[in-house]
Amino acid sequence: MNTVSMGGETPRDALDARPVLDLRQLFGIAWRYHRAIIASVFGAVLLGLVATFLMTPRYTAFGTIQVDQEEQRILDSQEQAPAANFQESERFLKTTVDVLRSRQMAERVGRELDLFEGDAFFELMRASAPNPELANYEQARNEAIVKLIHDNLQVSLANDSRVVTIGFTSPDPEFSARFVNNFITNFLRYNIERRLDKSVYARDFLSEQLEEARQRLQRAERAANDYARNSGVVRLPSGSADGSESTLTAVDLGRYNEALTNARNARIAAQSRWEQVRDAPALAIPEVAGNQALQSLYGERAKLAAKLEQELATKQANHPTVVPIRQELSEYDRQIERLTSGVRESIRDNFLTAQNRENELIRRVSGLVRENQRERDDSVQLNTLLREVETSRQLYDGLLQRFREMSAEANITANNVQQIDVAEPPVKPSSPRLLLNLALALLGGMGLAAAYIFFREQIDDRIRSPGELQDRLGVKLLGITPVPKDGATPEEAMQDPKSPLSEAFYSIRTALQFADAGGLPGKLLVTSSQKEEGKSLTAYGIACAIGDLGKSVVLVDCDLRRPTVHKKAGVENGRGMVELLTGEATLDEALKSGTGHQVSVLPAGSIATNPGDLLASDRFAALLDDLEARFDIVILDAPPVLGLADAVILSALPQAKTMMLADAQGATRGRLRGAIERLRAGGADILGVVFSRYDLSKSRFANDGYSYGGYAYYEYEA
């Protein structure tokens, strides 16, 4: 709930301050404009229905093709393109779709079907042709035909598929199917022609390159033979897989170098092995651990050592039976040491042998390197010429092979596009679609109604529900006074204490008791932003409700221009407050007794010429002091705030509390906000606002939270 502090500030609860979609408020707005919504929706649906029946039926025929990125291999010599990744495949398919939508395809099909001849195509499509009087009529007509084809052509590619759907829409189902089939046929033919053109161009280009490569090879071979004959360098076949030639020295160097590499590897392995076992314990050497003789000796020694331990457990170390065992154990140790040393020497000998072989091979390789370097210096130029010959030969052989394959493939080019479905004349029209048009019309009507409601809500700032007083103006709602039902007047409704209007005044009285920390105010000012908002009736009703509590109440009519309190209270208006302030009457003569409820009435009296001066006079202040001394509560019925200074003067009275009225039939946020700001600027202490003359029978549809089920809330059971 929003609360109002004494100073006029309106702190809002954090939960209420959050933006929340209020569905009940939206329903209330929709109900308020339900006639406009119904009219907009009905009109739009009716217009959509009429437009649907007036539209020319159009038929769409569909055909499908499959587009493969990899070409089908017909000859074994044809290269298979590498599999493309997902992005490349998607780009290829989108490119194919763009080609299908291109201007060239539209023109090819148009020429195939004679669509560029005359205006028959425009008549078929129910379209208007360009004006023949145009200077560039032919170009304009061709452009119009191409645009007409594009507007009715449909090319779609499904996700994760290579199947492309092609459709065409026209008023003639036979023509739609014929156009799609002709379009697919033209695209298949265009795809083959494009590939054949590429093959012819490539074959001509290869023929020129092949002749140049042949002449270059002849010149390179002739230069190599001349240099070899003049320099005396003889090359021998090496028998290698690539067919290259080499000298005998190079062959020997290769063999010895390979032997040196093996010898070096053997020496490194033997040296590493020797370094591992040179200082290692005997049992850490694998050859020792794997020697059967040593394993047998270690086993016998272990048995003998165990036997020695048993003997020493009961006998001395120099006992006759212990000494032989110890001697035999020492003999086993000497045999083990001898065998272990033999294993170590064997590993060392292997290392020394490998080292000697490596040194010998190093000497031989060094000699061959010097000899080979001399031969290489002599044949540098020959090698250069031979490489040129080999390069020219490889280039020539590659071009010759590709030329032969291209000549064989020239007349058997495969097509990577295949037709899947042939277009058939459609039976049902694709447009107009009644349900779709009605749905679009319904949405359009609702959108039009929403726009109308939005602009009306922005322009119209009337207060339509009690909740707007708190949400938009930040003032406390003290209560609601309903419109009497069954055509009764407010005065008649107030005669019945069980009527909804009487119950509303009792509710406002209770709200006033809790609106201020001191309970019911001693001086209560009742005013409104404009005239005829029911403030005099409300002031009288509140006075009666407070009087029913046993308190003495006086109702003072401070509207000296248009007094109406005496009419609501049913008293005479002969002498009143004007006469009191001018000294023409006394208070006892001016006070009138109301009809019950312990309410006294001080009418306005005669019409004053200077109401503002009278209300701001000292006599009026003294009069209020006198009334406060006689009565428990003084209620002042003030004139409207806007346009007059009377209410502002009265609201600034010491210890006076102000209650505003907002008429549900015509109060606006702008006027009410202006009145509240004006009162607060004058120092008024505003307790809250009463929403007057509210039609409770309509509140259940407004969804403002104050419906109470309409009038039934206030009615008593029989």
N, C-alpha and C positions, 0 to 999 in steps of 0.2 A: 504493500500500500504506500502511496505517496503521503507524506506528512507535511504540515505547514507550521513553521515556527512562529513565534510572536513577532519577530522582526520582518516577516514577509518572505524569508528565504524558504526554498523548497528543496531540502536534501532528498535525494532519491536513493532508494535501496539499490545496492550493486546488482542484485539479481534482476530488478525491474529495468535497470539501465541497459542491460544487454539487448542487442537487436534480436528479436524473436519474431518469427512469422506467426502472426495471430490469425489463425484460420477462422475463428469465430467472428473477428472483425471483418475479414474478407467476405464471409458469408452474409454478414449484415449489409455490407456495401452492395453485394450482388442482389440481395433482396430489395434494397432501396431502388435499384435501377432495373428491376426484373422485367418491367415492361419494355424498356429500351433494349435489353438483352434479347428478349423473345422476338421483338420486331427485327433487330439486326440479323439474328440467326435465321429467322423465318424468311426474311427477304433474300439473304444470301443463298440459302438452300433453294428457294424458288428460282432465283436467277441462275444458279448452277444447273437445276433441272431443265429449265427452258433452253439454256445454252447447250446442254448435252444433246437434247433432241434436235436442235437446229444445226449441230455440227455434222459435217460430212464424214461418213464412216471411212476409216483408213485401215489398211491391212499391212501387216509386217511379215515378210518371209525371211527365214533364217537358213543359212548354210554354214558348215564348219570345215576348217582346214587344219591340218597338223603341220607344225613348223619344227623341223629338226635342225639343230645347229651343225651336227656332224653329217657330212655328205655320205651317201651310200657308195661303197666300193664296188665297182664293176670289174675292173682289171686288178690283177695282183700288183701291178706296178704303181697303182694309185696310192698316194700317201694318205694315211689316216690321220686326221687332225687330232691333236691332243685334246683330252677332255677339258672343257672350260670349267672354271669355278662358278659358284652361284651368281656372283655379281655380273660376270661376263655373260652368262646365259640370260639373266634377266635383262641386261642391256641389249642383247641381240634380239630378244623377243619384242621389247618395246620399240626397237628400231624397225622391225618388220611391221608392227602395228602402225607406226608413223608412215611407212611407205604405202600401206593400204589406204591411209587417209590422205595421201598426197594428191596434188592437183593433177599430176601426170596420169595416175590411175583413173581419176574421174574423167579426164579427157579421152583416154583410150576406150573406156566403156561407152562414153557418149558417142564417139565416132563409130564404134562397133554397132550400136543400136540406132544410129541415125538420129540422135537426139538434137544435134545441132542444125538439123534441116527443118526449117519452118517453125511454127509455134505449136506443133502438136503436143510437145512435152509440157508446155505451160498449161494447155487445156486439160491434159491428163491429170496434172498435179493440182488443178484448181488454183493456179497462180497467175498473177498478172505479168504480161511480157513488157519489156521496155518500150518506150515511145519510139516508133519507127522514124520520127522526124529528127532524132538525135544525130549529131554529126558523126559520132563513132558508134552507130547503132549496132554494127556487127560485133564489135568488141564488147559492148555493153550486154548484148544478148548472150554471148558466150560466157561472160562473167556471171550473168544471172543463172544460166543453166548449171555451171559448175557449182555455184553457191547452193542451188536447189538440190543438187546431188549430195553435197556435203551435209546439208541440213537434215536430210532424210536417211543418210547412210549411218549405220551403227556398226562399229568395230570394237569388240570387247575381248579382253584376254583374262581368263580366270586365273586366280592365284594358284601357284604351284602346278601349273599345267602348260602344255605346249599347244593346246587346241585353241584356235582363234575363231570366234563366232562373228559372222558377217550377216547383217540384216539390212533390209531396205523397206521403207514405208511409202505406200502410195494408195490412192483410192481404188486401184485395180489390183486384185490379188494375183491375177495371172502375170501382170507386168512386174509386180514385186518379186515373184519367184524367178521370172526370166532375167531380171536385172541382177539378182544375186548370183545365179548360175553363170551368167556371162561375166560378171565381175571376177568370180573365182577362176574361171577359165583364162581370162586375160592376165590375171596375176600369175598363174602357173606358166603361161607362155612368156610373160615378161621376165620371170625369174630365170627361165632357160636361156632366153636371148641375152640377158645380162651376163650369164656365165659363159656363153659362147663368145660373146664379144671380148671378154677378158682373155679367153683361151687364144683367140686369133691374134690379139695384140701381143700376148706373151710369146707365141710361136714366132712371129716376125722379129721380135726383139732378140730371141735366142738364136735365130738364124744369123743375124748380124754379129752377135758376140762370138758365135762358133767359128766363123771365118777368121775373125781377128785372132782368136786363140790358136788356130791351126798355123797361121803364118808366124806367130810368135814362137811356137814350139819348133818349127823348122829352123828358125834363126838361132835358137838356143842350142840345138843339137849340133849344128854345123860349127859353131864357135867352140864347143867343148871338144869335138873331135880334132879340130885344128890345133888347139892348145896341147892336148895329150900327145899328139904326134910330134910336135916341135919340142916339148919339154922332156920326152922320154919316160914319163911316169906311167907305170903299168899298174892297173888296178885289178885285183883278183876278187872273184865272188866270195863273199863271206859265208854264204849259206844261211844268212839271217832271215827272219820271217818277212821283213820289209823289203828284201831283195837288194839291199845296199851293198856296195863294194868296199873292200879294204885291202891293206897291204899285209904281207906275211908277218912283218914285225908287229903290226897292230894286233894281229890274231894271237901271236905268242905272248905279247904284253897282256892281253886280256886274260889268257889262260893262267899265266904266272901271277897276275894280280889277284885272280880268283883264288889260286892256291895260297897266296900270301894272306889273303883275308881269312881263309879257313885255318891256316897255321896260327895266325894271330889270335883267332878266337879260341883255338885249342890251347895255346900258351896261356892266355888269360884265365881260361877255366882251370888249367893245371896249377897255375900260380895261386889262384884264389883257393883252390882245394888245399894246397900245401900250407898256405898261411893259416887256414882254419885248423889244421890238424897238428901244426908244428908244436905248439905249446898247449894243446888241448889235453884234458884227461883222457886216459885210454878208453874208458867206457863211453866218452862223448864222440868217439870216432866211429862212423857207421860201419867201416870195413872191419873194425875190431869187434863191434857188436854183432856183426853178421857172420863172423868166422866160426865155423863149427868146432874147430879144435879149441879155440879160446872159450867158446861156450861150454865145452865139455870140461875144460880145466877149471873154469869158474864154478861149475856145478860141483866137481869133486872137492874143490877147496872149500866151498860153502858147507858141504857135509862134514868135512874134516874140522872146520872151525866150530861147527855146532857140537861135534864130539868133544873137542877141546874144552869148550865151555862147560859141558857136563862133567868132565873130569875135574876141572878146576873148582867146581862147586863143592867137591868133597875132599880134594887132595891139594897138596902143595905144588908149586910150579916146578920143583926139582925132583918130584916123585918119579920113580923108574918108569911108570906107565905114561907119564905126561911128557917126558923129554922126547921120546920117539915121535910122538904126535906133532910136537912143535917143530921138530926137524923136517918131518914130511911136509908140514904146512909151508916152511921156508922154501922147500924145493918147488912146490907149486907156484910160489910167488916168482921165483927165478925163471921158471918156464913161461909164465904169463908175460913177464917183462921182456923176455927174448922175442917172443912172437909179436908183441906190440911194437917193439923197435923195428922188426922186419917190415911190418905194415907201413910205418912211417917212412922208412927208407925207400920203399916201393913208390909211394906217392911223390917223394922228392925226386927220384929218378925220372918219373914221368914228366915232371915239371922241367927238369934240365934238358930232356930230349926235345920237348916241344919248343923250348927256348932256342936251342941250336938250330932246329929246322926253320924257325922264323928268321933268324939272322941270315941263314943261307939264302932264303927266298928274297930277303930284302936286297941282298947284293945283286941277285940276278935281275930283279925288277928295275933296280936303278940303272943297270946297263941298258936294258930294253927301252926305258923311258928316254934316255939320251939318243938312242938310235931312232926311236919313233918320232921324237921331236924334230930331228933333222929331216925325216921324210915328210912330216906335216908342213914344215916350212917350204919344202919344194912343191907341195900340192895344194897350197892355199887357194891359188887362183883356179885350179882345176875343180876343187870342191865347190867354189862359188858358181862356176859354170854348170856343174852337175846339178846343184840345187835349183838353178834357174830352169834347167831342162826338166827336172822332176815337177817343179811347180807348174810349169807350162803344160806338162802332160796331164797332171791331175785336173787342172782347170779345163783342159780340152775334153778329157774323158767325162767329167761331170756335166759339161754343157751338152755333149753329144748324147749322153744317156737321157738327160732331161728333155732334149729336143725330140728324141724318139718317143718318150712317154707322152709328151704333149701332142705329137702328131697322132698317136693312137687314141688319145682321149678326146680329140677335137670333135668327133662326131658321135660320141657316146656319153655326153655330159649328163650326170645324174641330177635329179631335182630333189631338193631337200624339203619341198612343200608338197603335201598330198591332200586331196579333197576327201573328207570323211563323210559328210552328210550333204546330199543334194537338196536344194531348196524346193519345197512343194508349195503350191498355192494355198494360203491360209484359208480356213473355213470361217473362223470368227474374226471380227475386226479387233485390232489392237487399240483403237481409239475411235470414238470417245468411250471411256470407261465410266459407267454410271456411278458405281459405288465410290470410285476414286474421286470423281468430280464432286459428288455430294459431300464426301469427307473434306475435300479441300474447301468447298463452299462453307461447310460448317466451321472449319477452322478460321476461314476468312471472316465470317460473320462474328465469331467470338472475338477475333482480334480487333475488328472494327468496334464492337461493343466495349472491349477493354480500353481501346484508345479514347472512345467517347467518355467512358467513366473516369479515366485518368484525368482528362482535361477538365471535366466537370468538377472533379474533386479538387483540382488545383485552383480553379477559378472560384468555386463556391466554398466560402469559409464558414458556413452556418454550423452551429453546434447541434449535432443531431442526437447525441447520447450523453448521459451523465459522465461516462468515463473520459470523454474528451476534456472536461473541465479540469480533471486532475492531470491527465497525460500531456495535454497541450498548453494549458494555462498555468499549471502548477499551483492551483488553489484547492482548498479542502472542500469536499462535497458534504454539505450539512444535511441535505435531504432532497426529496422529490415531491412535488405536488402534482397529482394526476388530474387529467381532464375528467370532469364528472360524466358518468355514463347515462345512457337513456335520455339524453337531451336535457338533463336537469341543469339549473344554474348553480354556480358556486355557492351563492347564498343559501339555496335550498339544500345543497349537499351538506353544508355546515350544520344545519339544524339536526341532522342525524349523527349522533356521536359514533355510530358504527360504520359510517360511510368511509370509503377509501380516502376522501379528502380530509376528514377529521382525523383519521388514523395517521395521515401524512403529517399533519401539524403536531400530533403527539410525538411522532418520530423526530421532527425537527427540534421540538422542545427538549427531548432527551439528548440530541446532538449538541445543543447549546449548553446543556449542563456539563458536558465533558469536553467542550471545545476550549475552555479556559481553566486554568488551575483554580480560579476562585469560584467556579460554578457558574450559575446564571449571572449575566452581567447586570449591573445596576442601571445602565443606560445602553439601550440597543438601538442602533440606527439601521433602518431598513431602506435600501435604495436599489436602483438598477441603472443600467447603462443608458436606456432609452425609455420612452413613455410606453404605457399600456402593456407592461409585462406582468401585471398582477401583483405589484408590491403592496398596494393598500390592502387588498384582500389577504395577502400573506401576513402582513403586519397584524391585521385584526385576528386572523386565525391563530397566530402564535400567541397573541395577547390572551385569547380565550383559553388556549391550551395551558398557558402558565397560570391563568386564574383558576383553572380547575384543580391546581395543586394547593389552593388555599392562600395563594399570595395575592396581594393587592397590586393591580396593574393599571397604569394609565397609558392610553394610546393618544399621542399628540400628532395632529395633522400639521406637518411642516411644509406641505406643498401649498404655498400661499397663492399660486397661480391657478392650479386646477385641483382644488380639494375634492376628495372622494371618500374620506374616512367616514364622514357622517352618513353617507349612503350605505356603506357596508355595515356600519354598526346600528343603523336605523334610528338615528337621533337627529334633532334639529340643528341647523347651522346658523342660528340667529346671531348670537354673540359668541365669539371664539378668541383665538389667540391674537388676531390682529387688534381686536378691541382691548385685550389685556395689554399689549405692547404699546398701544397709543393712549392708554389710560382711560378708556371709555367704559371699561367693565372690570369687575373684580374676578379673582380666580374662582370663587364659589359660584358666581353667576355664569362663568364660561364653562365650567366642568359639567359634563352630562354623564348620566349613569347608563351603561350599556344594558343590553337585554341579557342579564344573567352573567355567569362566569366571573363575577367580582371584577369586571373590567369597567374602568371609567374612561370617558372619551373627552378629549379637548379638541373640538373642531377648529377649522381654520378661521371661520368667521367670514367677514366680507373680504372681497378681493383687494389685495394690497398693491400699491403702485411701486413700492420699493422693497420687495421681499428680502433681498440680500442684506440691505441695511438693517432691517428689523431683526433678522436672525443673527447678525453680528453685533447687535447692541448689548449694552450691559443689562437692560431690562430682561432680555431673553435669558441671559446667564442667571440672573436672579430668579427668574421664573423656574428654570430647571432646578435650581437649588431648593426652591420651595416644593416642587413636585417630588424630588428625591426624599425630602423630609416626610412627605405625606404617604408616599407609595413605596412598595418594595422594588418595583421595576418600572422604569420609564422607557417606553418604546416610541421612537420617533419615526414617523412616516415621511421620508425626505423625497424631494423631487428627483428626477433622473440626473445622472452625473454629467453626461456630455452636453455641452452647450450652456450649462448653468453653473454658477459658483455656489449655490445653496448647499448642495450635498457635501462639497469639499469643506465648506465652513462648518457644517454640523459634525462631520467626521473628525474634525480637529478638536472637538470639545474634550475637556479633561475626563479621563477614565471612560470615554465612550467607546463601545465596540460596534463594529460595522458588519452588516450582513448584506451581501449582494444577491440580486435575483438575476437569473438568466432564463429568458423565455424560450421554451423548447420549440415554439412555432416560428421564431424569427431571429433569435440572438445569433450574433456572429462573433467569431474569435477576435477580429480586429477591433470592433467596438467595445467588447467586454475587456479585452486587454488594455485598450486605451483608458477605459474608465478605472480599472484597477490601478494602473500606473499613475493616473491623476490623483486618485485618493491617497495612494501611498506617498506621493510627492507632497501632499498636504499634511502628512503625519497621521493618516488613518491607521487604526489597528483592525485589520480585516480578519474576522473569524473564519469566514468561508462563504460559499455560494449555495443557493437553493435553486434547483432546476425546476422551474415552474411550468404548469400546464403541459405535462408530459403524457402522451397517449400510451398508457400501459398495454393496451390491446395490441399495439404494433411492436412492442419491445421484444417479444419472444422471437420475432423474425430478425430484429436488428442485432441480436446476440451481443448485447453490450454488458451483460452481467447484472442487469437491474430489472429483469422482466418479472421475476417472482411468479411466473405463470399468469401474467396479466392481472385483471381485477380480482381474480379468485383468491389471491393472497390476502387481500384486505377484508374479504367477506366472511362473516360469521356463519357458523352452521345453524340450521333451523332449530 
